[in-house]
Amino acid sequence: MKSETVDIAIVGGGVMGLATAWELTRRGRRPVVLERFARGHHEGASHGATRNFNNAYVEDHYLDLLARARAGWDALGAVDGEPLLRLHGLVTHGDLDVAAVRDGLTARGIDAELLSAAESARRWRGMRFDGDVLWSSDAGVVRAADALRELERRIVAGGGEVRWNTPVAHIGEDPAGGVLELADGTRLHAETVVVTAGAWTSRMLSRLGLPRLTVTEETPAHFAQTTDAAWPSFNHVVGPPEYPATVYGMPTPGEGVKVGFHRVGDEIDPDARPHLPTHQDALREYVREWMPGLDPDSAVPISCTYTSTDDGTFVLDRRGRTVVGAGFSGHGFKFATGIGAVLADLAVDPAARAAEPFRLA
């Protein structure tokens, strides 16, 4: 059997694995990322042009992680002449205490203010509001696809490696470190193994005592604009019986405005993903009612997976020689550079701990 020794192995080459590897190279380490699919694949949760950079959180552990993520995105700098964060702002409205969110953000020096529904409708003519709106200019979108390419470039430049089309069959450990068995029969030894395998995490780490991770296929859609009105990113906290769940979205240049329900998709086997749109009639009705600046009949569905904990809280922890990042529950991408920093902490220092809510029981 072929055997190889590497510094730190990372299983999963989506945004979380790449962000962790980049952070490790910044600390002088030489990580090797192992990804089962080819570069640019659409089988996981990291593909696509944009992700919401949503800062509308009240929990300290998420606001702390957001600050660390913001520092990471800023450190990556400009790509093709533009920062990876496109800060066109975020509006949040609906069934939540927007004043409490405003207070939590401003206490940390993050720009946030309350606007009336009428003022918001004047500013963003493509949208409708029926109550106070939280506006933060320090939010917007992450240029997701560009971020993946830049992270890989930084990893390689820093002495790390990304191996595409390299499935891992088994993860274990011995007294000397982590042990990976690859699908081609190679045995890989590493000081530490970081697992950021998304929808495949539970199968690969059943021994670790993970919480339940539910894999769903989610299908937001891009809608064409009918006006030249400016668009922010947005959260609209609604739900049954009117609509299936909270709505989120963002402008995506060249594709339209992305609109989706949060965490409503069918549970799936990630190895037999149907790639079938769901809840599209309800999504069109939502757009027809709340977004007069979009054509509700222009929907172009897109598909991604969520791997969710029951309460949506991330898992960031270490057991023995294995570090796990999982359960990002459809709201993880914005935090990726912060999550990568936390996972790198855990990988290089067995005494390091993530914030208590993120730890394994």
N, C-alpha and C positions, 0 to 999 in steps of 0.2 A: 504494500500500500504506500502510495506517495505521501510524504509528510512535509509540512512547511511550518516555520515559526514566524509570526508577525508580532508587531508591537501591541496594538489594540485592534481587535476586529469589530466591525459594525455590521450587523445583519439588517439589511433594509436600506435602500438608496433613495427613498423619498426625501422630502425636505427635512424631516427630523434627523435622519441618518447623515445627510450631507451637512446640515448645520452643526451637528456634533463633531463630525470629522474636521470641518473647517476650524472649529474652536480648538480642537486638539492640536492641529498643526500650528496654531498661534502660540501654543504652549511648548512647541518644540518636539511634539510627538509625531509619529509616522503611522497614522491609522490606515487600515485597509477596509474599504466598504465593499460589501458583497450584496449584489442586487440580482434577484432571480430573473427579472425581465430586462429587455433592451432599453437603452437610453430613450427617453421620450414616450414610453409606453402609457397607455390609458387604463391600466388595470387596477390602479390604486386610488389614492386620494390627493395626489400632489400635482396632477397635470392641470392645464388651463392657463389662460393669460393673466387672470387677476384673482385675488382673494381680499375679502373685506379686512381692512385694518381698523377694527372696531374697538374703541377704547371705553365703551359704556359699561364698565364693571364697577361694583361697589366693594367686592371682597378684597382684602389687603393682599392675599397671596396672588391673586391675578394682577392687581395693580403693580405689585413688586415685579412680577414676571414681565409685565408689559414694559416697565422701565428698562429692564435688562434687555428685552427684545429690541426696544427702540435704539439703545446704544449699539446693538449688534447690526441692525439694518444701516444705521448711520456709518458704522465702521466699514461696511462693504462699499460704501461710496456710490458714485455714479456709474451706470452701465449704459453704454451708447449715449452718453451725454445727459442722462436723466437719472435722478436717484431711484432706488428700488421702491421707496415709498412715494406714492403719488398723493400728496396731502391736499385733496380737494374738499375735505371736511365730511362730517357725518351728522345726520339728523336721526334722532331716536324719539319715538312717540308711541302712544297707545296706552295699554293697561299696565303701567308701572309708575313708580314715584320718580319722575324725572328730576325733581328738585334734589332728592337724596343722591342721585348719580352726579348731578352738577356739583354738589357740595364736596363729594369725595374726590372728584377730579381737580377742582380748584384748590383743595387743600394740598394737593401734590404739585401745584404749579402748572397744571394742564389746562389749557384754554377750554372753557365751557360756559355757556350762557343759556338762559331760557328765553324762548320767543313765543309769542302768541300764534295761534293757528293762522290768523289773518296775515301777520307779518311773514310767516313761513311760506304761505301760499304766494305772496308777492315775490319773495326771493326765488322760489323754486316752482315755476309755473307749471311744470309737468306733474306735480304731485298735489294731493289733497290731504288736509289735516282737520281734525275735529277737537283738538285740545292743545295744551301747551307742548312745546317741542324743545328738546335739548339739542343744541347746536355746538359742535366742537370742531374748530378749524384744524386741530392737531390730530386728524384721522383721515381716512381715505381708503386707499387700496395698496396692497403689495403687488408688484409686477411678478407674478408667481413663476411663469415659465422662465423669464429672464433671471430670476433669483436662483433657480436650480442650475442654470448654466454657469452663472458666476460663482456659485458655491463650489461646483466641481472644478472650475478653473483654479480657484484659490487653493483647493485641497491638493491638486497636482503640483501647483507652483510651490506649495509648502512642504513637499516631500511625501505626501500621502498618495493613496491610490484608490481608484474606483473601478471595480470589476463588474461589468454588466453581464447579463446572461450567465450568472453564477449562483444557482440555487443551493441553499443549505438544507441538508437532509435531517441533521440532528445537532442539538446544542447540549453539551455537557460540560463537566469540569473534572479536573484531577488536582492533587495538591499543588502542582506547579502553575496552574492557571486554567483558563477556559479551553475547551476542546470543541472544534466544529468538524462535523463530517459533511463534506460537500457531496452533491449528487453524483459527481464523477468519481467518487471514491477517495478523493484527497482528504487527508486529515490535517486540520489547521490548528496550531497551538498559539494561544495569545495570552498575554498577561491578564487582560480583561476582555470580556465580550459585551458589547452594547447591542441590545435588541430593539430596533425600531421598525418592526415588521408589519405594522398596521393591521390589516384584516387577518393576517396569519399568526398573530402574536400568541393567541391562546393555544394553538396547535403546537407551537414550537416551545412554549414555556409552561406546559401543564403542571410541571413539578413545582412551580414558583408560588402557588397560592394567589394567583391574580383574582381580582374581582371579575364578575361576569362581564364579558365584552360582547356586545351585540353588533353584528355587521349588517348594515343596510345599504341598499342602493338608492341614492338620492338624485332627483332629476329636476334641478332648476332649469330655467330657459332664458335665452336672450330675446329681448323684444326691441323692435325698431322704434326710433323716436319719430314723433309726428310734428315736433316743434324744435327750434334751435335753443330751447331753454337749457340753462346750466343744470347739471345733475350732481348731487352729492351722493355719497354712500348712505345707506339707510337701514334702520331697524324699525319695524312696526310690530309692537307686541299685541297680537290678536290671537284668536283661537276659536275652538268649538263653542257654539254650534255654527258660527258664521263661516269660519275658515279652519282648515286642519291644524294650523300651528302658526307661530310667529313667522313673519316675513322679513327677509333680509335682501340686500342687493347692492349693486354698484354699477357705475358706468364702465364699460369695457370698450375702449376705442377700436373701431373696425368691426365690432360684433354686436353692438347695441347696449342695452341696459339689462344686466343680469338680475333676475328676480326669482326667489325660491322660498319654499316653506322649509323651516328648520326641523330636521330629524323626523320626517314622516314616511320615509321609504320602506319598502318591503324588506324583511330579513332575508338574507341570501347566503349562499355558499360562495366565497370569493373565487373558488376554482370553477364555478359554473354560473357566473354572473350573466343575467339575461340581457342587460343593456336595454331595458324596456322603460319608457317614460311612464310615470304615475302622477296622479293628481293634476294633470294638465288642464282639465276643465275648470277646476277650482282656481288654478293659478290665473287662467285667462279672465275669470270672473273677478278675481281680486284686482287685476290690472285695469279692467274696465271700470271698476268702482273707484279705485284710489289713485290711479295714475293716468290722468287724461292726456298726458304728453307722450304716451306710448300706444302703439297699435296692438290691441289685445289678440288679434288674429295673426300676428306675425311671429308667434313663438317658435324658437328653434331650441328644442330640448338638448341638454347636455347631461352627462352622467358622471358621478363619482361615488366613492364609498365613504360611509361614516363607520368608524369603529368606536362604539360608545359604551361608557360605564353607565350604570343605572341613573346616577345623578349628574352625569356630564363632567365629573371631576377627573382631571388627568391623573395618570400613574407615572411617577418619577421616583425610582428607588433602586436600591442595590441589595442583592442577596448573594453572598459569597463572591465569586468572580464574575457574576452576571449583573449587568445594569439593564433596566428596562424603562423605556419610554412608550406609553401606550394610552389608549382610551381618550383620544383627543376630541372625540364626540362632535366633530363638525365645527369646532371653533379654535383649532390649534394653529393653523398656518401663520397667523399674525405673530404668534409667540415663538416661532421656530428658532430664531437666533437666541432668544432667552432660554428656551428649552435645551438647545444645543449646549449652552454654557453650563446649565445645571447638570446635564448628563455627563459632560466632560469633567465637572467637579467630582461627580460620583465615580467616574472611571479611573481617575488618577489618585483619589484619596478615599480609602475605605471608611474613613471616619466622617466624611462629608454627608450632609443630610439635606434633602429638599425640604421645602415648607411642609409642615405637618399634614395639611389636607391632601397632599400629593403622595404621601407614603403608603406602602402596603400595610394592611392590618397586621 
